[in-house]
Structure formats: C-alpha cells, structure tokens
C-alpha cells in the first residue's frame, strides 16, 4: 500500500510517508465504511473497478471537509 497526495496548490502528486486523518468519531466511521465498501467492490469487480472518491460517495455526502480521499486499486 502506498499513499499519495497533493498540496493545496495541486501542482504535483507526492508520495507520502505518513498520513494524519483528523475528524470526529462519526466522520471516521463513515470513512471506514467507505474504505470497506471500496474493498468489497474492488474484489467483486476486480477488472472494472479503478477508484472512488469519498466526497463523491454517499458515505461522504453532507460532510464538510477540506480534503477529499480517493481509494485506488493497486494493479
């Protein structure tokens, strides 16, 4: 597993050595459910599933956050 991210200017994708996620218990549970759902769909649709964004999913709907989280499948 690797983690990548952009700075606020979004000029360059950077490989990250550490990720800190700040949130309340409810939003962290929704994020955990989103990641679990991605893993399940990744297994079910291995050749067709590439990625999904938390902010675009029902799990992230209605949350106010400054950073989107995308889950990509390793190939």
ZIKAVEN-V677937 format. One record per pair of residues at least 24 apart in sequence whose ideal C-beta (glycine too) atoms are under 10 Angstrom apart, sorted by the first residue. I is the first residue (numbers start at 1). J is the second residue. D is the distance in whole Angstrom. If there is no record, write none. Layout:
I;J;D
I;J;D
This chain:
1;74;7
2;72;9
2;74;8
4;70;9
4;72;8
5;67;8
5;69;10
5;70;10
6;67;9
6;68;10
8;66;9
8;67;10
19;69;9
21;67;9
21;69;8
22;65;9
22;67;9
23;63;9
23;65;8
24;63;10
26;63;9
27;54;10
27;59;10
27;60;9
27;63;6
27;64;9
27;65;7
29;59;9
30;54;8
30;57;9
30;58;9
30;59;5
30;60;7
30;61;9
30;62;9
30;63;7
31;59;7
31;60;8
31;63;9
31;65;10
31;69;7
32;59;9
33;57;9
33;58;10
33;59;6
34;58;9
34;59;4
34;60;7
34;69;8
34;71;8
35;59;9
35;69;8
35;71;6
37;71;9
38;70;10
38;71;4
38;72;9
38;73;8
39;71;8
39;73;10
41;71;10
41;73;10
42;71;8
42;72;10
42;73;5
42;74;9
43;73;10
45;73;10
46;73;8
46;75;9
47;73;10
47;75;10
48;73;10
49;73;6
50;75;9
